[in-house]
Amino acid sequence: MEKELTTLVQMEKGQSGTVLQLKGGRGLVNRLNALGIIPGKKITKVSAMLMRGPVTVEVDRAQIAIGFGMAKKIFVRPD
Amino acid sequence: MTKILLMGNPNVGKSAVFSRLTGVKALVSNYPGTTVSYTRGQMKLGEETAEVIDVPGTYTLEPTSQAEEIALEMLEGGDIVVNVVNATNLERNLYLTLQLLEKGIPIVVALNIWDDTKHLGIDIDIDKLRQRLGVPVIPTVAVTGQGIKELVEAIPHAVSPQLTPTSSSKRWAKVGKIVEEVQRIRHRHHTWRERLADASVRPITGGIIAALVLAAALVLVRFISEGLINYALDPLFNNLWAPVLMKLSPLMGGEGFLHNIVIGQLVGGEIDFVQSFGLLTSGLYVPFAMVLPYIISFYFVLGLMEDTGYLPRLAVLMDNVMHRLGLHGYAIIPTLLGLGCNVPAVLSTRILESKRERFITATLISIAVPCAALQAMIIGLVGEQGIQYVIMVYGTLFIVWIILGFILNRTVRGFSPELLIEIPPYRLPPWRTLFQKLWMRTYGFLVEAIPIILGAVAAINILYYFGVFDAVANFMAPVVTGLLGLPKEAVSAIAIGFLRKDVALGMLAPLGLSAGQLVVGSVVLAMFFPCIATFVVFLRELGVLNMLKAAGIMLASALIVGGILNLIL
């Protein structure tokens, strides 16, 4: 069954999924790519700080903290 | 001379490899962005001597920060690249490797942090990786030195397969294929270290951990420095050095020009290491017995935080607060460095992406973040009047930091980018690099600060003797006495603050100030202008215009805050 598309912000803590799309300008896409956040990658949300704080995710066994605004632009299909 | 560049992603251990190759000590920590400028060293390559350059970490050759731009510039002038790769994260690291392979420069790959692959359940087929990349691949553990000999032997065999440049998505696809072929991951359970890592970036547990870490850091800094002062340095000065000087004093006539410079003023017929202010009295006591203990204890504790990998987690926790100041969480790292010395702190603002962020961070550091030397004097001098006054100084500076950041965020044009950082795994600090780093920083203080301190003390005495300070003091008196409520002699201290703030605060000691005046003096000294070393770095890093802007903000805020404090206290 196809699950709904969601963003990193909306994902539950501990939930995993596959990166589908990065909706941002070239600069943002480049920086995210450089850290290994690329469409098709497995991604797990580790935590999120309160009040629109950064989201921490795990990609390829590395943890990355992503500001709220950026995290909103990362679309994921949850497993 | 052959130029060897050490390149790789941030926090893969380039500086550790560099230290091993060259014997030159480089700062090694566990967070991305430890190296913001480059360090040079030399190594033997067969018969020849080669130059080795430790380049700041970069994720790609399309730069996203100033440190990365430097890395790219350096690549132009290199002959061989030792590409340091984090073996526990091949996927991301190999992207840069492939980019380098397209550049036509000979390459050796050092597969660093190799020891961690075992307990992380990662198996890498090195032969296959070597074959796929077409360059030598050597597994290394730079902090212990494992594999370094093999790496040195492999450097002359560096080759360039000269891949055809391709698009970023094709490159990523290629990385994916290589990793699939050479790497096997075994399933394993979460370790306690990983659990602690996850807890550190969750709102509630993270907050508790941060509070515990910072409280422990404070206690440890105090414990070590007080211990050094009370059990080693004070007894040394009081029991051994003072008697020598008391013999020397009458030999020099007990007073006069030379006596003033060398020994200073006797207080009640005795030497007072804080107040006498001669080269051999305060000139030695201030740097060695008041400041040095804090330098050692601060940098030891900072080193622990750097090497365990805690700092980036603190950045995540602080991100929300820092955004109100126009910064993102990572700016907490230069700020913490500033508590040691403002010079490397301003330099390390290079890890921030935008000019605006760098300006705000550097300005806030030079105004509201007192360096360890100044702090040692604040604790030593103001602390005598009672701990509440020390808290007043720190509290005021903290409030200034917040309010000024808030104002700068509203007024400085541009926007601040968002946080995007890699969080390294927790590691036990490698003691060798921890103590090596502590020694480097302490040594840096000794060779850079002590000559200036002695020079300042000598200059002060000479200027006093010829009455130069009195003339300046009379000129500036209306501001200092009228607005700040300090005696006009304090003018000279504020002027000396440009050279060394620790000496400057020391100059307030013989003036017999009230506790409130000491608080005002400390705060004004901290805020009004950076010391000359910080000034030079600020100027170089951010340009004349920004420095002028910052200087205006400094003077204005120092006078306003000093004036307000004077009214309250």
Interface residues (C-beta under 8 A of the other chain):
Chain A: K13 G27 N30 R31 L32 N33 A34 L35 G36 I38 V46 S47 A48 M49 L50 M51 R52 G53 P54 T56 D60 R61 A62 Q63 I64 A65 I66 G67 F68 G69 M70
Chain B: Y59 T60 E62 T64 T88 N89 E91 R92 Y95 L120 S168 W172 A197 D198 V201 R202 P203 G206 P312 A315 V316 L317 D319 N320 H328 G329 P417 E418 L419 L420 I421 E422 I423 P425
